[in-house]
Amino acid sequence: MQQSTMSESTDGLPPERRLEAPSHRLVEAGIATIPDMETLRECVGYENTHQQRVQILRRLEHRASEIRTQED
């Protein structure tokens, strides 16, 4: 079996696909559908390494707060 170069999140959608979508709406949807903290950390790591877009990092921070609230 050949290993993918993209990291797979727990729901099968890698950070590259979530954060490098062709439109802002698709990026927002990709962030809104992050299912857990592990996937969120992968996305933050990807964004910090590749783009470092402040607006995206803020949205990821907001999503982290939502996930934490759901876990309580």
mmJSON file of the N, C-alpha and C atoms, coordinates in Angstrom:
{"data_MODEL":{"atom_site":{
"group_PDB":["ATOM","ATOM","ATOM","ATOM","ATOM","ATOM","ATOM","ATOM","ATOM","ATOM","ATOM","ATOM","ATOM","ATOM","ATOM","ATOM","ATOM","ATOM","ATOM","ATOM","ATOM","ATOM","ATOM","ATOM","ATOM","ATOM","ATOM","ATOM","ATOM","ATOM","ATOM","ATOM","ATOM","ATOM","ATOM","ATOM","ATOM","ATOM","ATOM","ATOM","ATOM","ATOM","ATOM","ATOM","ATOM","ATOM","ATOM","ATOM","ATOM","ATOM","ATOM","ATOM","ATOM","ATOM","ATOM","ATOM","ATOM","ATOM","ATOM","ATOM","ATOM","ATOM","ATOM","ATOM","ATOM","ATOM","ATOM","ATOM","ATOM","ATOM","ATOM","ATOM","ATOM","ATOM","ATOM","ATOM","ATOM","ATOM","ATOM","ATOM","ATOM","ATOM","ATOM","ATOM","ATOM","ATOM","ATOM","ATOM","ATOM","ATOM","ATOM","ATOM","ATOM","ATOM","ATOM","ATOM","ATOM","ATOM","ATOM","ATOM","ATOM","ATOM","ATOM","ATOM","ATOM","ATOM","ATOM","ATOM","ATOM","ATOM","ATOM","ATOM","ATOM","ATOM","ATOM","ATOM","ATOM","ATOM","ATOM","ATOM","ATOM","ATOM","ATOM","ATOM","ATOM","ATOM","ATOM","ATOM","ATOM","ATOM","ATOM","ATOM","ATOM","ATOM","ATOM","ATOM","ATOM","ATOM","ATOM","ATOM","ATOM","ATOM","ATOM","ATOM","ATOM","ATOM","ATOM","ATOM","ATOM","ATOM","ATOM","ATOM","ATOM","ATOM","ATOM","ATOM","ATOM","ATOM","ATOM","ATOM","ATOM","ATOM","ATOM","ATOM","ATOM","ATOM","ATOM","ATOM","ATOM","ATOM","ATOM","ATOM","ATOM","ATOM","ATOM","ATOM","ATOM","ATOM","ATOM","ATOM","ATOM","ATOM","ATOM","ATOM","ATOM","ATOM","ATOM","ATOM","ATOM","ATOM","ATOM","ATOM","ATOM","ATOM","ATOM","ATOM","ATOM","ATOM","ATOM","ATOM","ATOM","ATOM","ATOM","ATOM","ATOM","ATOM","ATOM","ATOM","ATOM","ATOM","ATOM","ATOM","ATOM","ATOM","ATOM","ATOM"],
"id":[1,2,3,4,5,6,7,8,9,10,11,12,13,14,15,16,17,18,19,20,21,22,23,24,25,26,27,28,29,30,31,32,33,34,35,36,37,38,39,40,41,42,43,44,45,46,47,48,49,50,51,52,53,54,55,56,57,58,59,60,61,62,63,64,65,66,67,68,69,70,71,72,73,74,75,76,77,78,79,80,81,82,83,84,85,86,87,88,89,90,91,92,93,94,95,96,97,98,99,100,101,102,103,104,105,106,107,108,109,110,111,112,113,114,115,116,117,118,119,120,121,122,123,124,125,126,127,128,129,130,131,132,133,134,135,136,137,138,139,140,141,142,143,144,145,146,147,148,149,150,151,152,153,154,155,156,157,158,159,160,161,162,163,164,165,166,167,168,169,170,171,172,173,174,175,176,177,178,179,180,181,182,183,184,185,186,187,188,189,190,191,192,193,194,195,196,197,198,199,200,201,202,203,204,205,206,207,208,209,210,211,212,213,214,215,216],
"type_symbol":["N","C","C","N","C","C","N","C","C","N","C","C","N","C","C","N","C","C","N","C","C","N","C","C","N","C","C","N","C","C","N","C","C","N","C","C","N","C","C","N","C","C","N","C","C","N","C","C","N","C","C","N","C","C","N","C","C","N","C","C","N","C","C","N","C","C","N","C","C","N","C","C","N","C","C","N","C","C","N","C","C","N","C","C","N","C","C","N","C","C","N","C","C","N","C","C","N","C","C","N","C","C","N","C","C","N","C","C","N","C","C","N","C","C","N","C","C","N","C","C","N","C","C","N","C","C","N","C","C","N","C","C","N","C","C","N","C","C","N","C","C","N","C","C","N","C","C","N","C","C","N","C","C","N","C","C","N","C","C","N","C","C","N","C","C","N","C","C","N","C","C","N","C","C","N","C","C","N","C","C","N","C","C","N","C","C","N","C","C","N","C","C","N","C","C","N","C","C","N","C","C","N","C","C","N","C","C","N","C","C","N","C","C","N","C","C"],
"label_atom_id":["N","CA","C","N","CA","C","N","CA","C","N","CA","C","N","CA","C","N","CA","C","N","CA","C","N","CA","C","N","CA","C","N","CA","C","N","CA","C","N","CA","C","N","CA","C","N","CA","C","N","CA","C","N","CA","C","N","CA","C","N","CA","C","N","CA","C","N","CA","C","N","CA","C","N","CA","C","N","CA","C","N","CA","C","N","CA","C","N","CA","C","N","CA","C","N","CA","C","N","CA","C","N","CA","C","N","CA","C","N","CA","C","N","CA","C","N","CA","C","N","CA","C","N","CA","C","N","CA","C","N","CA","C","N","CA","C","N","CA","C","N","CA","C","N","CA","C","N","CA","C","N","CA","C","N","CA","C","N","CA","C","N","CA","C","N","CA","C","N","CA","C","N","CA","C","N","CA","C","N","CA","C","N","CA","C","N","CA","C","N","CA","C","N","CA","C","N","CA","C","N","CA","C","N","CA","C","N","CA","C","N","CA","C","N","CA","C","N","CA","C","N","CA","C","N","CA","C","N","CA","C","N","CA","C","N","CA","C","N","CA","C","N","CA","C","N","CA","C","N","CA","C"],
"label_alt_id":[null,null,null,null,null,null,null,null,null,null,null,null,null,null,null,null,null,null,null,null,null,null,null,null,null,null,null,null,null,null,null,null,null,null,null,null,null,null,null,null,null,null,null,null,null,null,null,null,null,null,null,null,null,null,null,null,null,null,null,null,null,null,null,null,null,null,null,null,null,null,null,null,null,null,null,null,null,null,null,null,null,null,null,null,null,null,null,null,null,null,null,null,null,null,null,null,null,null,null,null,null,null,null,null,null,null,null,null,null,null,null,null,null,null,null,null,null,null,null,null,null,null,null,null,null,null,null,null,null,null,null,null,null,null,null,null,null,null,null,null,null,null,null,null,null,null,null,null,null,null,null,null,null,null,null,null,null,null,null,null,null,null,null,null,null,null,null,null,null,null,null,null,null,null,null,null,null,null,null,null,null,null,null,null,null,null,null,null,null,null,null,null,null,null,null,null,null,null,null,null,null,null,null,null,null,null,null,null,null,null,null,null,null,null,null,null],
"label_comp_id":["MET","MET","MET","GLN","GLN","GLN","GLN","GLN","GLN","SER","SER","SER","THR","THR","THR","MET","MET","MET","SER","SER","SER","GLU","GLU","GLU","SER","SER","SER","THR","THR","THR","ASP","ASP","ASP","GLY","GLY","GLY","LEU","LEU","LEU","PRO","PRO","PRO","PRO","PRO","PRO","GLU","GLU","GLU","ARG","ARG","ARG","ARG","ARG","ARG","LEU","LEU","LEU","GLU","GLU","GLU","ALA","ALA","ALA","PRO","PRO","PRO","SER","SER","SER","HIS","HIS","HIS","ARG","ARG","ARG","LEU","LEU","LEU","VAL","VAL","VAL","GLU","GLU","GLU","ALA","ALA","ALA","GLY","GLY","GLY","ILE","ILE","ILE","ALA","ALA","ALA","THR","THR","THR","ILE","ILE","ILE","PRO","PRO","PRO","ASP","ASP","ASP","MET","MET","MET","GLU","GLU","GLU","THR","THR","THR","LEU","LEU","LEU","ARG","ARG","ARG","GLU","GLU","GLU","CYS","CYS","CYS","VAL","VAL","VAL","GLY","GLY","GLY","TYR","TYR","TYR","GLU","GLU","GLU","ASN","ASN","ASN","THR","THR","THR","HIS","HIS","HIS","GLN","GLN","GLN","GLN","GLN","GLN","ARG","ARG","ARG","VAL","VAL","VAL","GLN","GLN","GLN","ILE","ILE","ILE","LEU","LEU","LEU","ARG","ARG","ARG","ARG","ARG","ARG","LEU","LEU","LEU","GLU","GLU","GLU","HIS","HIS","HIS","ARG","ARG","ARG","ALA","ALA","ALA","SER","SER","SER","GLU","GLU","GLU","ILE","ILE","ILE","ARG","ARG","ARG","THR","THR","THR","GLN","GLN","GLN","GLU","GLU","GLU","ASP","ASP","ASP"],
"label_asym_id":["A","A","A","A","A","A","A","A","A","A","A","A","A","A","A","A","A","A","A","A","A","A","A","A","A","A","A","A","A","A","A","A","A","A","A","A","A","A","A","A","A","A","A","A","A","A","A","A","A","A","A","A","A","A","A","A","A","A","A","A","A","A","A","A","A","A","A","A","A","A","A","A","A","A","A","A","A","A","A","A","A","A","A","A","A","A","A","A","A","A","A","A","A","A","A","A","A","A","A","A","A","A","A","A","A","A","A","A","A","A","A","A","A","A","A","A","A","A","A","A","A","A","A","A","A","A","A","A","A","A","A","A","A","A","A","A","A","A","A","A","A","A","A","A","A","A","A","A","A","A","A","A","A","A","A","A","A","A","A","A","A","A","A","A","A","A","A","A","A","A","A","A","A","A","A","A","A","A","A","A","A","A","A","A","A","A","A","A","A","A","A","A","A","A","A","A","A","A","A","A","A","A","A","A","A","A","A","A","A","A","A","A","A","A","A","A"],
"label_entity_id":["1","1","1","1","1","1","1","1","1","1","1","1","1","1","1","1","1","1","1","1","1","1","1","1","1","1","1","1","1","1","1","1","1","1","1","1","1","1","1","1","1","1","1","1","1","1","1","1","1","1","1","1","1","1","1","1","1","1","1","1","1","1","1","1","1","1","1","1","1","1","1","1","1","1","1","1","1","1","1","1","1","1","1","1","1","1","1","1","1","1","1","1","1","1","1","1","1","1","1","1","1","1","1","1","1","1","1","1","1","1","1","1","1","1","1","1","1","1","1","1","1","1","1","1","1","1","1","1","1","1","1","1","1","1","1","1","1","1","1","1","1","1","1","1","1","1","1","1","1","1","1","1","1","1","1","1","1","1","1","1","1","1","1","1","1","1","1","1","1","1","1","1","1","1","1","1","1","1","1","1","1","1","1","1","1","1","1","1","1","1","1","1","1","1","1","1","1","1","1","1","1","1","1","1","1","1","1","1","1","1","1","1","1","1","1","1"],
"label_seq_id":[1,1,1,2,2,2,3,3,3,4,4,4,5,5,5,6,6,6,7,7,7,8,8,8,9,9,9,10,10,10,11,11,11,12,12,12,13,13,13,14,14,14,15,15,15,16,16,16,17,17,17,18,18,18,19,19,19,20,20,20,21,21,21,22,22,22,23,23,23,24,24,24,25,25,25,26,26,26,27,27,27,28,28,28,29,29,29,30,30,30,31,31,31,32,32,32,33,33,33,34,34,34,35,35,35,36,36,36,37,37,37,38,38,38,39,39,39,40,40,40,41,41,41,42,42,42,43,43,43,44,44,44,45,45,45,46,46,46,47,47,47,48,48,48,49,49,49,50,50,50,51,51,51,52,52,52,53,53,53,54,54,54,55,55,55,56,56,56,57,57,57,58,58,58,59,59,59,60,60,60,61,61,61,62,62,62,63,63,63,64,64,64,65,65,65,66,66,66,67,67,67,68,68,68,69,69,69,70,70,70,71,71,71,72,72,72],
"pdbx_PDB_ins_code":[null,null,null,null,null,null,null,null,null,null,null,null,null,null,null,null,null,null,null,null,null,null,null,null,null,null,null,null,null,null,null,null,null,null,null,null,null,null,null,null,null,null,null,null,null,null,null,null,null,null,null,null,null,null,null,null,null,null,null,null,null,null,null,null,null,null,null,null,null,null,null,null,null,null,null,null,null,null,null,null,null,null,null,null,null,null,null,null,null,null,null,null,null,null,null,null,null,null,null,null,null,null,null,null,null,null,null,null,null,null,null,null,null,null,null,null,null,null,null,null,null,null,null,null,null,null,null,null,null,null,null,null,null,null,null,null,null,null,null,null,null,null,null,null,null,null,null,null,null,null,null,null,null,null,null,null,null,null,null,null,null,null,null,null,null,null,null,null,null,null,null,null,null,null,null,null,null,null,null,null,null,null,null,null,null,null,null,null,null,null,null,null,null,null,null,null,null,null,null,null,null,null,null,null,null,null,null,null,null,null,null,null,null,null,null,null],
"Cartn_x":[0.839,0.0,0.889,0.586,1.377,0.893,1.829,1.486,1.28,0.221,-0.093,0.889,1.173,2.038,1.264,-0.066,-0.885,-1.228,-1.252,-1.646,-3.156,-3.593,-5.02,-5.528,-6.594,-7.202,-8.12,-8.727,-9.591,-10.817,-11.205,-12.354,-11.933,-10.636,-10.159,-9.849,-10.096,-9.83,-8.555,-7.483,-6.213,-6.245,-5.372,-5.329,-5.168,-4.414,-4.197,-5.516,-6.411,-7.708,-8.623,-8.556,-9.389,-8.993,-7.683,-7.204,-6.747,-6.611,-6.178,-7.29,-8.531,-9.676,-9.7,-10.333,-10.318,-11.151,-11.999,-12.775,-12.802,-13.048,-13.116,-14.22,-15.343,-16.461,-16.078,-15.324,-14.904,-13.889,-13.024,-12.088,-12.878,-13.852,-14.694,-15.426,-15.952,-16.639,-15.665,-14.462,-13.452,-13.108,-13.032,-12.735,-13.94,-15.124,-16.338,-16.598,-16.09,-16.348,-15.194,-14.238,-13.156,-13.803,-13.638,-14.385,-13.765,-12.446,-11.801,-10.514,-9.957,-8.752,-7.537,-7.447,-6.317,-6.287,-7.414,-7.512,-7.232,-7.75,-7.516,-6.03,-5.341,-3.894,-3.14,-3.553,-2.929,-3.117,-4.311,-4.599,-3.794,-3.687,-2.899,-1.436,-0.921,0.459,0.69,-0.25,-0.142,-0.151,-1.087,-1.202,0.042,0.558,1.775,2.975,3.042,4.169,4.088,2.88,2.745,2.273,1.223,0.641,0.755,0.522,0.533,-0.467,-1.665,-2.719,-3.384,-3.301,-3.826,-5.325,-6.064,-7.512,-7.867,-7.151,-7.394,-7.012,-5.891,-5.473,-6.482,-7.062,-8.094,-9.335,-9.707,-10.878,-10.621,-9.391,-9.038,-9.091,-8.651,-8.719,-10.175,-11.042,-12.464,-13.055,-12.662,-13.149,-12.657,-11.435,-10.912,-11.792,-12.217,-13.106,-14.425,-14.943,-16.195,-16.043,-14.944,-14.712,-14.558,-13.812,-13.651,-14.997,-15.865,-17.189,-18.003,-17.897,-18.621,-18.119,-16.833,-16.233,-16.572,-16.97,-17.283,-18.582],
"Cartn_y":[-1.173,0.0,1.243,2.177,3.395,4.416,5.049,6.04,7.396,8.085,9.408,10.434,11.474,12.55,13.511,13.489,14.354,13.644,14.392,13.855,13.653,12.506,12.217,12.548,13.326,13.614,12.461,12.573,11.49,11.324,12.337,12.202,12.05,11.847,11.573,12.793,13.994,15.21,15.857,15.867,16.415,17.946,18.507,19.966,20.705,20.131,20.782,21.03,20.065,20.192,21.154,21.164,22.071,23.526,23.782,25.158,25.752,24.941,25.437,25.305,25.394,25.31,26.532,26.388,27.47,28.698,28.603,29.783,29.931,31.153,31.459,30.644,30.491,29.729,28.277,27.691,26.304,26.176,27.161,27.158,27.254,28.151,28.294,26.987,26.338,25.06,23.994,23.997,23.044,23.207,24.442,24.712,24.351,24.728,24.47,22.986,22.157,20.716,19.944,20.636,19.944,19.216,17.892,17.11,17.011,17.247,17.003,17.803,17.797,18.588,18.065,16.782,16.226,16.789,16.788,17.333,18.824,19.522,20.954,21.255,20.48,20.691,20.466,19.482,19.235,20.441,21.024,22.194,23.416,23.624,24.748,24.566,23.368,23.095,23.345,22.889,23.113,24.612,25.328,26.766,27.512,27.178,27.828,27.55,26.375,25.994,26.606,26.731,27.102,28.529,28.965,30.252,31.324,30.937,31.862,33.008,32.679,33.688,33.926,35.146,35.498,35.213,35.567,35.363,33.87,33.018,31.583,31.05,31.494,31.051,31.485,32.668,33.118,32.248,31.893,31.027,29.641,29.145,27.858,27.947,29.06,29.259,29.254,29.906,29.924,28.514,27.748,26.366,25.517,25.762,25.038,25.292,26.525,26.856,26.117,26.037,25.304,23.829,23.24,21.814,21.566,22.424,22.274,22.332,23.239,23.364,22.096,21.503,20.271,19.104,19.109,17.991,18.03,19.194,19.323,18.665],
"Cartn_z":[0.0,0.0,0.0,-0.873,-0.999,0.02,0.722,1.728,1.07,1.473,0.952,1.507,0.718,1.202,2.09,1.999,2.815,4.112,5.191,6.483,6.492,6.954,7.031,8.42,8.513,9.799,10.177,11.332,11.789,10.899,10.163,9.271,7.809,7.566,6.223,5.377,5.873,5.111,5.651,4.866,5.358,5.473,6.3,6.46,5.134,4.213,2.921,2.203,2.254,1.584,2.328,3.653,4.448,4.26,4.272,4.352,3.025,2.001,0.701,-0.341,0.109,-0.789,-1.717,-2.884,-3.872,-3.507,-2.489,-2.107,-0.585,-0.156,1.283,1.949,1.271,1.835,2.092,1.192,1.374,2.512,2.667,3.799,5.096,5.151,6.343,6.647,5.621,5.821,6.313,5.771,6.205,7.667,8.121,9.523,10.396,9.966,10.752,10.956,10.069,10.164,10.794,11.376,12.101,13.277,13.332,14.324,15.718,15.838,17.129,17.248,18.465,18.73,17.969,17.767,17.017,15.596,14.951,13.595,13.606,14.608,14.711,14.859,15.689,15.867,14.56,13.804,12.5,11.586,11.612,10.771,11.213,12.529,13.039,12.641,12.795,12.397,10.919,10.11,8.663,8.347,8.937,8.665,9.126,10.3,10.801,9.903,9.351,8.498,7.105,6.563,5.159,4.888,5.517,5.151,6.238,7.469,8.61,8.443,7.934,7.766,9.117,9.604,10.921,11.002,9.978,9.993,10.108,9.413,9.473,10.856,11.383,12.722,13.787,13.644,14.582,14.477,13.251,13.056,13.65,13.5,14.105,15.633,16.18,17.628,18.101,17.348,17.669,17.609,16.587,16.461,17.635,18.1,19.26,20.483,20.674,21.789,21.655,20.436,20.225,20.565,20.127,20.386,21.881,22.56,24.012,24.729,24.307,24.901,24.677,23.499,23.186,24.008,24.342,25.085,26.565,27.067,28.506,28.869],
"occupancy":[1.0,1.0,1.0,1.0,1.0,1.0,1.0,1.0,1.0,1.0,1.0,1.0,1.0,1.0,1.0,1.0,1.0,1.0,1.0,1.0,1.0,1.0,1.0,1.0,1.0,1.0,1.0,1.0,1.0,1.0,1.0,1.0,1.0,1.0,1.0,1.0,1.0,1.0,1.0,1.0,1.0,1.0,1.0,1.0,1.0,1.0,1.0,1.0,1.0,1.0,1.0,1.0,1.0,1.0,1.0,1.0,1.0,1.0,1.0,1.0,1.0,1.0,1.0,1.0,1.0,1.0,1.0,1.0,1.0,1.0,1.0,1.0,1.0,1.0,1.0,1.0,1.0,1.0,1.0,1.0,1.0,1.0,1.0,1.0,1.0,1.0,1.0,1.0,1.0,1.0,1.0,1.0,1.0,1.0,1.0,1.0,1.0,1.0,1.0,1.0,1.0,1.0,1.0,1.0,1.0,1.0,1.0,1.0,1.0,1.0,1.0,1.0,1.0,1.0,1.0,1.0,1.0,1.0,1.0,1.0,1.0,1.0,1.0,1.0,1.0,1.0,1.0,1.0,1.0,1.0,1.0,1.0,1.0,1.0,1.0,1.0,1.0,1.0,1.0,1.0,1.0,1.0,1.0,1.0,1.0,1.0,1.0,1.0,1.0,1.0,1.0,1.0,1.0,1.0,1.0,1.0,1.0,1.0,1.0,1.0,1.0,1.0,1.0,1.0,1.0,1.0,1.0,1.0,1.0,1.0,1.0,1.0,1.0,1.0,1.0,1.0,1.0,1.0,1.0,1.0,1.0,1.0,1.0,1.0,1.0,1.0,1.0,1.0,1.0,1.0,1.0,1.0,1.0,1.0,1.0,1.0,1.0,1.0,1.0,1.0,1.0,1.0,1.0,1.0,1.0,1.0,1.0,1.0,1.0,1.0,1.0,1.0,1.0,1.0,1.0,1.0],
"B_iso_or_equiv":[0.0,0.0,0.0,0.0,0.0,0.0,0.0,0.0,0.0,0.0,0.0,0.0,0.0,0.0,0.0,0.0,0.0,0.0,0.0,0.0,0.0,0.0,0.0,0.0,0.0,0.0,0.0,0.0,0.0,0.0,0.0,0.0,0.0,0.0,0.0,0.0,0.0,0.0,0.0,0.0,0.0,0.0,0.0,0.0,0.0,0.0,0.0,0.0,0.0,0.0,0.0,0.0,0.0,0.0,0.0,0.0,0.0,0.0,0.0,0.0,0.0,0.0,0.0,0.0,0.0,0.0,0.0,0.0,0.0,0.0,0.0,0.0,0.0,0.0,0.0,0.0,0.0,0.0,0.0,0.0,0.0,0.0,0.0,0.0,0.0,0.0,0.0,0.0,0.0,0.0,0.0,0.0,0.0,0.0,0.0,0.0,0.0,0.0,0.0,0.0,0.0,0.0,0.0,0.0,0.0,0.0,0.0,0.0,0.0,0.0,0.0,0.0,0.0,0.0,0.0,0.0,0.0,0.0,0.0,0.0,0.0,0.0,0.0,0.0,0.0,0.0,0.0,0.0,0.0,0.0,0.0,0.0,0.0,0.0,0.0,0.0,0.0,0.0,0.0,0.0,0.0,0.0,0.0,0.0,0.0,0.0,0.0,0.0,0.0,0.0,0.0,0.0,0.0,0.0,0.0,0.0,0.0,0.0,0.0,0.0,0.0,0.0,0.0,0.0,0.0,0.0,0.0,0.0,0.0,0.0,0.0,0.0,0.0,0.0,0.0,0.0,0.0,0.0,0.0,0.0,0.0,0.0,0.0,0.0,0.0,0.0,0.0,0.0,0.0,0.0,0.0,0.0,0.0,0.0,0.0,0.0,0.0,0.0,0.0,0.0,0.0,0.0,0.0,0.0,0.0,0.0,0.0,0.0,0.0,0.0,0.0,0.0,0.0,0.0,0.0,0.0],
"pdbx_formal_charge":[null,null,null,null,null,null,null,null,null,null,null,null,null,null,null,null,null,null,null,null,null,null,null,null,null,null,null,null,null,null,null,null,null,null,null,null,null,null,null,null,null,null,null,null,null,null,null,null,null,null,null,null,null,null,null,null,null,null,null,null,null,null,null,null,null,null,null,null,null,null,null,null,null,null,null,null,null,null,null,null,null,null,null,null,null,null,null,null,null,null,null,null,null,null,null,null,null,null,null,null,null,null,null,null,null,null,null,null,null,null,null,null,null,null,null,null,null,null,null,null,null,null,null,null,null,null,null,null,null,null,null,null,null,null,null,null,null,null,null,null,null,null,null,null,null,null,null,null,null,null,null,null,null,null,null,null,null,null,null,null,null,null,null,null,null,null,null,null,null,null,null,null,null,null,null,null,null,null,null,null,null,null,null,null,null,null,null,null,null,null,null,null,null,null,null,null,null,null,null,null,null,null,null,null,null,null,null,null,null,null,null,null,null,null,null,null],
"auth_seq_id":[1,1,1,2,2,2,3,3,3,4,4,4,5,5,5,6,6,6,7,7,7,8,8,8,9,9,9,10,10,10,11,11,11,12,12,12,13,13,13,14,14,14,15,15,15,16,16,16,17,17,17,18,18,18,19,19,19,20,20,20,21,21,21,22,22,22,23,23,23,24,24,24,25,25,25,26,26,26,27,27,27,28,28,28,29,29,29,30,30,30,31,31,31,32,32,32,33,33,33,34,34,34,35,35,35,36,36,36,37,37,37,38,38,38,39,39,39,40,40,40,41,41,41,42,42,42,43,43,43,44,44,44,45,45,45,46,46,46,47,47,47,48,48,48,49,49,49,50,50,50,51,51,51,52,52,52,53,53,53,54,54,54,55,55,55,56,56,56,57,57,57,58,58,58,59,59,59,60,60,60,61,61,61,62,62,62,63,63,63,64,64,64,65,65,65,66,66,66,67,67,67,68,68,68,69,69,69,70,70,70,71,71,71,72,72,72],
"auth_comp_id":["MET","MET","MET","GLN","GLN","GLN","GLN","GLN","GLN","SER","SER","SER","THR","THR","THR","MET","MET","MET","SER","SER","SER","GLU","GLU","GLU","SER","SER","SER","THR","THR","THR","ASP","ASP","ASP","GLY","GLY","GLY","LEU","LEU","LEU","PRO","PRO","PRO","PRO","PRO","PRO","GLU","GLU","GLU","ARG","ARG","ARG","ARG","ARG","ARG","LEU","LEU","LEU","GLU","GLU","GLU","ALA","ALA","ALA","PRO","PRO","PRO","SER","SER","SER","HIS","HIS","HIS","ARG","ARG","ARG","LEU","LEU","LEU","VAL","VAL","VAL","GLU","GLU","GLU","ALA","ALA","ALA","GLY","GLY","GLY","ILE","ILE","ILE","ALA","ALA","ALA","THR","THR","THR","ILE","ILE","ILE","PRO","PRO","PRO","ASP","ASP","ASP","MET","MET","MET","GLU","GLU","GLU","THR","THR","THR","LEU","LEU","LEU","ARG","ARG","ARG","GLU","GLU","GLU","CYS","CYS","CYS","VAL","VAL","VAL","GLY","GLY","GLY","TYR","TYR","TYR","GLU","GLU","GLU","ASN","ASN","ASN","THR","THR","THR","HIS","HIS","HIS","GLN","GLN","GLN","GLN","GLN","GLN","ARG","ARG","ARG","VAL","VAL","VAL","GLN","GLN","GLN","ILE","ILE","ILE","LEU","LEU","LEU","ARG","ARG","ARG","ARG","ARG","ARG","LEU","LEU","LEU","GLU","GLU","GLU","HIS","HIS","HIS","ARG","ARG","ARG","ALA","ALA","ALA","SER","SER","SER","GLU","GLU","GLU","ILE","ILE","ILE","ARG","ARG","ARG","THR","THR","THR","GLN","GLN","GLN","GLU","GLU","GLU","ASP","ASP","ASP"],
"auth_asym_id":["A","A","A","A","A","A","A","A","A","A","A","A","A","A","A","A","A","A","A","A","A","A","A","A","A","A","A","A","A","A","A","A","A","A","A","A","A","A","A","A","A","A","A","A","A","A","A","A","A","A","A","A","A","A","A","A","A","A","A","A","A","A","A","A","A","A","A","A","A","A","A","A","A","A","A","A","A","A","A","A","A","A","A","A","A","A","A","A","A","A","A","A","A","A","A","A","A","A","A","A","A","A","A","A","A","A","A","A","A","A","A","A","A","A","A","A","A","A","A","A","A","A","A","A","A","A","A","A","A","A","A","A","A","A","A","A","A","A","A","A","A","A","A","A","A","A","A","A","A","A","A","A","A","A","A","A","A","A","A","A","A","A","A","A","A","A","A","A","A","A","A","A","A","A","A","A","A","A","A","A","A","A","A","A","A","A","A","A","A","A","A","A","A","A","A","A","A","A","A","A","A","A","A","A","A","A","A","A","A","A","A","A","A","A","A","A"],
"auth_atom_id":["N","CA","C","N","CA","C","N","CA","C","N","CA","C","N","CA","C","N","CA","C","N","CA","C","N","CA","C","N","CA","C","N","CA","C","N","CA","C","N","CA","C","N","CA","C","N","CA","C","N","CA","C","N","CA","C","N","CA","C","N","CA","C","N","CA","C","N","CA","C","N","CA","C","N","CA","C","N","CA","C","N","CA","C","N","CA","C","N","CA","C","N","CA","C","N","CA","C","N","CA","C","N","CA","C","N","CA","C","N","CA","C","N","CA","C","N","CA","C","N","CA","C","N","CA","C","N","CA","C","N","CA","C","N","CA","C","N","CA","C","N","CA","C","N","CA","C","N","CA","C","N","CA","C","N","CA","C","N","CA","C","N","CA","C","N","CA","C","N","CA","C","N","CA","C","N","CA","C","N","CA","C","N","CA","C","N","CA","C","N","CA","C","N","CA","C","N","CA","C","N","CA","C","N","CA","C","N","CA","C","N","CA","C","N","CA","C","N","CA","C","N","CA","C","N","CA","C","N","CA","C","N","CA","C","N","CA","C","N","CA","C","N","CA","C","N","CA","C","N","CA","C"],
"pdbx_PDB_model_num":[1,1,1,1,1,1,1,1,1,1,1,1,1,1,1,1,1,1,1,1,1,1,1,1,1,1,1,1,1,1,1,1,1,1,1,1,1,1,1,1,1,1,1,1,1,1,1,1,1,1,1,1,1,1,1,1,1,1,1,1,1,1,1,1,1,1,1,1,1,1,1,1,1,1,1,1,1,1,1,1,1,1,1,1,1,1,1,1,1,1,1,1,1,1,1,1,1,1,1,1,1,1,1,1,1,1,1,1,1,1,1,1,1,1,1,1,1,1,1,1,1,1,1,1,1,1,1,1,1,1,1,1,1,1,1,1,1,1,1,1,1,1,1,1,1,1,1,1,1,1,1,1,1,1,1,1,1,1,1,1,1,1,1,1,1,1,1,1,1,1,1,1,1,1,1,1,1,1,1,1,1,1,1,1,1,1,1,1,1,1,1,1,1,1,1,1,1,1,1,1,1,1,1,1,1,1,1,1,1,1,1,1,1,1,1,1]
}}}
